[in-house]
C-alpha cells in the first residue's frame, strides 16, 4: 500500500525551518505545536520530518533558499535578496505581521519586490495577491505541475495601474473587453483536476488566518473529492471594488 502523501503545508514548513537553521527534532516539535494551534491532527512524525529534511537537502541550492524565510539583514548578507530590496521586503514583513500572516518566504518577498519595482504605488493588498499568484506559478513550474494561469492579467494591471483612478480602470477594461466594474482579474484558477500541492502552497502564505482557513475549506475539499477533469473551480484571490 503506497505511503500517504505528506500535505504540502508541512513540506513547505519543513523547508522553511531547515533554511532557518533548525534541526529535525526541533522542526517536528514546532510543526506539531503549529498544527495543534490550527486544529489539525495530521502533523508528520519525527521519522517523516527526517525524510522531508533529507528530501529538502536534495533540492537545487537556489530553490532551497527561496523556500526559506525572509530576515533582515541576514537574507541580504547571505545573497538571497539584494540590499536595494530592503525597503520593499520590510514593508512586506510589516504587512504580513499586521494581517497575522506567517513571516514571508524569500520567494514571496522577491515577487513582492519585483511588483513594486514595476509599480511603486501598487496597493499593498493587490501586491500581496499578485505576489502569491506569481510565487505559486513559479512553485508549480519547479515541481513540474500544471497550473491554470494567466500572468498576462498581472501584466495588464501593472501596465494600466487601475488603482490610480477611473480613467486607468476604463483603459484597462477596454483592453480586456470588460465593463470595468471590478479591475482585479485573478491570474490563477484552481479546478477539480488541479494538483492539491499547488493550492496548498498558495494558501500557505496566509496560513493560520481566518481567511486562509475559509479558503482551504472552500477549495481543498472539492479538489480532493472531485474526479479528474471535474468542474469545481475557484479563482485565486478575492475581487476588489
N, C-alpha and C positions, 0 to 999 in steps of 0.2 A: 504494500500500500504506500503510495507516494507521501512524502512528508508535506504537511500543510504549509502553504506559503506564509512566511512572516509578513505581516502588514507593512506596507511601505512607510507608514508613520514611524515605526520602530527602526527600520533600516536607516531612514534619514536621521533619526535622533542619535543612533549609534555612531554614524559617520561624523556628525557634528561634534559629539563628545570626544571621539578619538582625536579629531583635529584640535580640540581644546586641551588635549594632553591628559585625558582621564584614562585609567586602566580598566580592564573588563569588569572586575568585581564592583568598582565604584559606579561604572556605567549601568550595570544591572540593577544596582540599588536605586540609582537616580531614576531610571526608567520605570521601575516598579512603583515608586512614590508618585511619579508623574502620572502614570496610568491610573492609579487609585484615585488621584485628585480629579481626574476626568470621568471617573465612574466606569473605567474599562477593567475587564478581568482577563484580558488575553495577552498580558505582557510576556516577553520572552524569558526563558530560563537563563541561568548563567551559562550553561552549555551553549545555548543558541546565541547568546551575546558574544561568546568567544568565537563562534563560527562567523558571525557578522563582522566582527573586528578583523578576522583573517581575510574575509572577502573584501572588506574595505581597503585593506592593505594591498590588494592586487589590482586596484583601480589605478588608472594612469594618474601621475602625480598632480598635474594641473587640475584635473577633475576632482580629485580628493580635496584639494584646498578649497575649491568652490563650495563644497558641502560643509565646510567649517563655518563658525560663527564670526561675525564682524566684531572686532575690538579695536578701538583707537588707543594708542598708536600702533599696537602690535601688528595689525593687519597690513599697515603701510610699511613698517620696518621689515616685515618678512616678505614684502614684494607682492602680496596678493591684491593690493589696491594701490593706485598711485596717490601720492600726497595731495595732488590737486583735487582728488575726490573727497577730501576730508569733510568739507562743509556739507556736501550733499549726503554723505554717509552718516554724519552725526544727526542731520535733520531726519533721516530715516529712522535712526535709533530712537530719537525723541518721539517720532510719530508712533512707532510700534509700542513704546512704553506707555504713551497716552491712551492707546487703543487696547492696552493689556494683551498685546500680541507677543509671541516669543521674540527673542533677540534675532535680528535678521541674519541670514547666511551671507557669505561672500557673494554667491551668485545673484541673490536677490538685490544686494547692495550695488553690485555692478550695473544691473539693469536700471535701478532707480537713478543712479548717477548718469548713465547714458541718456536716459529720458530727459533729465534736467539739462544736459549739455545741448540737446536738441530743442528744448522748450523750457527755458529757465523759470517761467512763471506758471508752469503747469500746476493745477491744484493738487494738493497732497493726496486726496482720495483718488483722483484719477491716476496719478503717478503710481500709487501703490497697486491699483488694479492692473494697470498695464505692465508694471514690473513683475507681478505674479504670473501674468499670462506669458510674458517673454521668458521668464525663468522656467516655466513649465514646458514651453515649446522646446527650449534647449535641453531640458532634462529628458523629455521624450526622445529626442534625437540621440542623446547619449546612450540611453538604454535600448535603442533601436526599436522603439514602439511607435506605432502610427497614432497621430492625433489630428482631429479635425480643427484646422486653424486658418485664420485669415489675418496674417500680420499686416496686410495692407490696410486693415481697419485702423490700426495704430498709426501707421504711416500717414494716413489721411488726416487723423486727428492732430498729429504733430505738425503737419503742413498748414492746416487751416486754423488751428488753435481756437476751437469753437467756444471755449470757456471765456473768451475775451468779450463776447457780445453777440447781439442779434445778427449783425452783418456777417460775422465769421460763421455762425451757425447756418445761416442761409446759404452761404457759399459752399459749405461742406455738404449740406443737404442736396444742393443742386448737383454736385459731383456724384453723390451716391444715389441720386434719383429717389430721395425720400422726402417726407414732408417737413423734416427738421424739428419735430416736436421733442424728440429726445436725441441728443447728439452722441451719446455713448453707444458704441457698437462693439459687442464682445469679439475678441479675436479667437476665442476658444469655444468649442461646442463639445459637450460630452454626450454620447449616445449609448444606447443599450449594448452596443458591441465594443464599447471603449475598454481600454486597459485600466483596471482599477488602480494600478500602481501610479499612473499619471494623475488621476483625480486625487488620490490620497496625498501625493506630493503637492498638488495645487492647494489643497486645504491646509497643509501643514503650516503655512506662513501665518494663518490666523488660529492655529490650533489652541484650544483652550477657551476661546472667546465664545459667547453665546451664539454669535452669528455663524461661527465655524461649525458648532455642534448642530445648528439648524440646517446648514448646508449639507453636512455629512449625512444627516438623517434623510434629507430630501433626495440627495443624489446617489449615495452609495448603495442604499437598499435596493432600488430598482436596477442599478447596474449589476449587482451581484446575483439578482434573480431573473433578469431578462435573458431570453435566448439570444445568441449571437445574431446581430442584424435586427434586433428589436427596435421599436420606435420611441422608446423612452429617451427623452432629450432634455438637456438643460444647458443654458448658456453660462459661461464663466463670468460672474460678476453682475452686480445689480445695474439697473438703468438709472441715469441721472436725469433730473428735470432740465 
